[in-house]
């Protein structure tokens, strides 16, 4: 320990962690962020608010009291669609249409695996 000499102090700073622009499902960065509107069963509301964080807003669904409307900034990638699938028929992507369509395509991939049943 006596022979340890101090070296030069590096002037290179590590990159700063960027704050996500919304809810991110995975550790990998999403392709993009979008404001997504969901129609969810009311019993999922607390869980959704907890998971979606401070980018979420919610209101009751005036057409169906068993549901709530939730909007949140979400990172969109395949993991996002798999996250939505875990809620089954308790959650529906209302908008934007391209996210809704992407989810339908993921569901088709899964259902094609069971076409023989």
Contact map, one row per residue, 1 for C-alpha under 8 A:
111100000000000000000000000000000000000000000000000000000000000000000000000000000000000000000000000000000000000000000
111100000000000000000000000000000000000000000000000000000000000000000000000000000000000000000000000000000000000000000
111110000000000000000000000000000000000000000000000000000000000000000000000000000000000000000000000000000000000000000
111111000000000000000000000000000000000000000000000000000000000000000000000000000000000000000000000000000000000000000
001111100000000000000000000000000000000000000000000000000000000000000000000000000000000000000000000000000000000000000
000111110000000000000000000000000000000000000000000000000000000000000000000000000000000000000000000000000000000000000
000011111000000000000000000000000000000000000000000000000000000000000000000000000000000000000000000000000000000000000
000001111100000000000000000000000000000000000000000000000000000000000000000000000000000000000000000000000000000000000
000000111110000000000000000000000000000000000000000000000000000000000000000000000000000000000000000000000000000000000
000000011111100000000000000000000000000000000000000000000000000000000000000000000000000000000000000000000000000000000
000000001111100000000000000000000000000000000000000000000000000000000000000000000000000000000000000000000000000000000
000000000111110000000000000000000000000000000000000000000000000000000000000000000000000000000000000000000000000000000
000000000111111000000000000000000000000000000000000000000000000000000000000000000000000000000000000000000000000000000
000000000001111100000000000000000000000000000000000000000000000000000000000000000000000000000000000000000000000000000
000000000000111110000000000000000000000000000000000000000000000000000000000000000000000000000000000000000000000000000
000000000000011111000000000000000000000000000000000000000000000000000000000000000000000000000000000000000000000000000
000000000000001111100000000000000000000000000000000000000000000000000000000000000000000000000000000000000000000000000
000000000000000111110000000000000000000000000000000000000000000000000000000000000000000000000000000000000000000000000
000000000000000011111000000000000000000000000000000000000000000000000000000000000000000000000000000000000000000000000
000000000000000001111111000000000000000000000000000000000000000000000000000000000000000000000000000000000000000000000
000000000000000000111110000000001000000000000000000000000000000000000000111000000000000000000000000000000000000000000
000000000000000000011111000000001000000000000000000110100000000000000001111000000000000000000000000000000000000000000
000000000000000000011111100000000000000000000000001110100000000000000001111000000000000000000000000000000000000000000
000000000000000000010111111011000000000000000000000000000000000000000000011100010000000000000000000000000000000000000
000000000000000000000011111000000000000000000000000000000000000000000000001000110010000000000000000000000000000000000
000000000000000000000001111111000000000000000000000000000000000000000000000000110000000000000000000000000000000000000
000000000000000000000001111110000000000000000000000000000000000000000000000000000000000000000000000000000000000000000
000000000000000000000000011111000000000000000000000000000000000000000000000000000000000000000000000000000000000000000
000000000000000000000001011111100000000000000000000000000000000000000000001000000000000000000000000000000000000000000
000000000000000000000001010111111000000000000000000000000000000000000000001110000000000000000000000000000000000000000
000000000000000000000000000011111000000000000000000000000000000000000000001110000000000000000000000000000000000000000
000000000000000000000000000001111100000000000000000000000000000000000000001110000000000000000000000000000000000000000
000000000000000000001100000001111110000000000000000000000000000000000000111100000000000000000000000000000000000000000
000000000000000000000000000000011111000000000000000000000000000000000000111100000000000000000000000000000000000000000
000000000000000000000000000000001111100000000000000000000000000000000011110000000000000000000001000000000000000000000
000000000000000000000000000000000111110000000000000000000000000000000011110000000000000000001111001000000000000000000
000000000000000000000000000000000011111000000000000000000000000000001111000000000000000000001111000000000000000000000
000000000000000000000000000000000001111100000000000000000000000000001110000000000000000000111110000000000000000000000
000000000000000000000000000000000000111110000000000000000000100000111100000000000000000000111100000000000000000000000
000000000000000000000000000000000000011111011000000000000000000000111100000000000000000001110000000000000000000000000
000000000000000000000000000000000000001111111000000000000000000001110000000000000000000001100000000000000000000000000
000000000000000000000000000000000000000111111000000000000000000001110000000000000000000000000000000000000000000000000
000000000000000000000000000000000000000011111100000000000000000000000000000000000000000000000000000000000000000000000
000000000000000000000000000000000000000111111111000000000000000000000000000000000000000001000000000000000000000000000
000000000000000000000000000000000000000111111111100000000000000000010000000000000000000000000000000000000000000000000
000000000000000000000000000000000000000000111111110000000000000000000000000000000000000000000000000000000000000000000
000000000000000000000000000000000000000000011111111000000000000000000000000000000000000000000000000000000000000000000
000000000000000000000000000000000000000000011111111100000000000000000000000000000000000000000000000000000000000000000
000000000000000000000000000000000000000000001111111110010000000000000000000000000000000000000000000000000000000000000
000000000000000000000000000000000000000000000111111110000000000000000000000000000000000000000000000000000000000000000
000000000000000000000010000000000000000000000011111110000000000000000000000000000000000000000000000000000000000000000
000000000000000000000110000000000000000000000001111111110000000000000001010000000000000000000000000000000000000000000
000000000000000000000110000000000000000000000000111111110000000000000000000000000000000000000000000000000000000000000
000000000000000000000000000000000000000000000000000111110000000000000000000000000000000000000000000000000000000000000
000000000000000000000110000000000000000000000000000111111000000000000001100000000000000000000000000000000000000000000
000000000000000000000000000000000000000000000000100111111100000000000111100000000000000000000000000000000000000000000
000000000000000000000000000000000000000000000000000000111110000000000111000000000000000000000000000000000000000000000
000000000000000000000000000000000000000000000000000000011111000000011110000000000000000000000000000000000000000000000
000000000000000000000000000000000000000000000000000000001111100000011100000000000000000000000000000000000000000000000
000000000000000000000000000000000000000000000000000000000111110010111000000000000000000000000000000000000000000000000
000000000000000000000000000000000000001000000000000000000011111111111000000000000000000000000000000000000000000000000
000000000000000000000000000000000000000000000000000000000001111110000000000000000000000000000000000000000000000000000
000000000000000000000000000000000000000000000000000000000000111110000000000000000000000000000000000000000000000000000
000000000000000000000000000000000000000000000000000000000000111111100000000000000000000000000000000000000000000000000
000000000000000000000000000000000000000000000000000000000001111111110000000000000000000000000000000000000000000000000
000000000000000000000000000000000000000011000000000000000000100111110000000000000000000000000000000000000000000000000
000000000000000000000000000000000000001111000000000000000001100111111000000000000000000000000000000000000000000000000
000000000000000000000000000000000000001111001000000000000111100011111100000000000000000000000000000000000000000000000
000000000000000000000000000000000000111100000000000000000111100000111110000000000000000000000000000000000000000000000
000000000000000000000000000000000000111100000000000000011110000000011111000000000000000000000000000000000000000000000
000000000000000000000000000000000011110000000000000000011100000000001111100000000000000000000000000000000000000000000
000000000000000000000110000000000011100000000000000100111000000000000111110000000000000000000000000000000000000000000
000000000000000000001110000000001111000000000000000000110000000000000011111000000000000000000000000000000000000000000
000000000000000000001111000000001111000000000000000100000000000000000001111100000000000000000000000000000000000000000
000000000000000000001111100011111100000000000000000000000000000000000000111110010000000000000000000000000000000000000
000000000000000000000001000001111100000000000000000000000000000000000000011111111000000000000000000000000000000000000
000000000000000000000000000001110000000000000000000000000000000000000000001111111000000000000000000000000000000000000
000000000000000000000000000000000000000000000000000000000000000000000000000111111100000000000000000000000000000000000
000000000000000000000000110000000000000000000000000000000000000000000000000111111110000000000000000000000000000000000
000000000000000000000001110000000000000000000000000000000000000000000000001111111111000000000000000000000000000000000
000000000000000000000000000000000000000000000000000000000000000000000000000111111111100000000000000001100100000000000
000000000000000000000000000000000000000000000000000000000000000000000000000001111111110000000000000000000000000000000
000000000000000000000000100000000000000000000000000000000000000000000000000000111111111000000000000000000000000000000
000000000000000000000000000000000000000000000000000000000000000000000000000000011111111100100000000000000000000000000
000000000000000000000000000000000000000000000000000000000000000000000000000000001111111100000000000000000000000000000
000000000000000000000000000000000000000000000000000000000000000000000000000000000111111100000000000000000000000000000
000000000000000000000000000000000000000000000000000000000000000000000000000000000011111111100000000000000000000000000
000000000000000000000000000000000000000000000000000000000000000000000000000000000001111111100000000000000000000000000
000000000000000000000000000000000000000000000000000000000000000000000000000000000000001111110000000000000000000000000
000000000000000000000000000000000000000110010000000000000000000000000000000000000000001111110000000000000000000000000
000000000000000000000000000000000000011110000000000000000000000000000000000000000001001111111000000000000000000000000
000000000000000000000000000000000000011100000000000000000000000000000000000000000000000011111100000000000000000000000
000000000000000000000000000000000001111000000000000000000000000000000000000000000000000000111111001100000000000000000
000000000000000000000000000000000001111000000000000000000000000000000000000000000000000000011111100100000000000000000
000000000000000000000000000000000001110000000000000000000000000000000000000000000000000000001111111100000000000000000
000000000000000000000000000000000011100000000000000000000000000000000000000000000000000000001111111100000000000000000
000000000000000000000000000000000000000000000000000000000000000000000000000000000000000000000111111110000000000000000
000000000000000000000000000000000000000000000000000000000000000000000000000000000000000000000011111111000000000000000
000000000000000000000000000000000001000000000000000000000000000000000000000000000000000000001011111111100000000000000
000000000000000000000000000000000000000000000000000000000000000000000000000000000000000000001111111111110000000000000
000000000000000000000000000000000000000000000000000000000000000000000000000000000000000000000000111111111000000000000
000000000000000000000000000000000000000000000000000000000000000000000000000000001000000000000000011111111100000000000
000000000000000000000000000000000000000000000000000000000000000000000000000000001000000000000000001111111110000000000
000000000000000000000000000000000000000000000000000000000000000000000000000000000000000000000000000111111111000000000
000000000000000000000000000000000000000000000000000000000000000000000000000000000000000000000000000011111111100000000
000000000000000000000000000000000000000000000000000000000000000000000000000000001000000000000000000001111111110000000
000000000000000000000000000000000000000000000000000000000000000000000000000000000000000000000000000000111111111000000
000000000000000000000000000000000000000000000000000000000000000000000000000000000000000000000000000000011111111100000
000000000000000000000000000000000000000000000000000000000000000000000000000000000000000000000000000000001111111110000
000000000000000000000000000000000000000000000000000000000000000000000000000000000000000000000000000000000111111111000
000000000000000000000000000000000000000000000000000000000000000000000000000000000000000000000000000000000011111111100
000000000000000000000000000000000000000000000000000000000000000000000000000000000000000000000000000000000001111111100
000000000000000000000000000000000000000000000000000000000000000000000000000000000000000000000000000000000000111111110
000000000000000000000000000000000000000000000000000000000000000000000000000000000000000000000000000000000000011111111
000000000000000000000000000000000000000000000000000000000000000000000000000000000000000000000000000000000000001111111
000000000000000000000000000000000000000000000000000000000000000000000000000000000000000000000000000000000000000011111
000000000000000000000000000000000000000000000000000000000000000000000000000000000000000000000000000000000000000001111
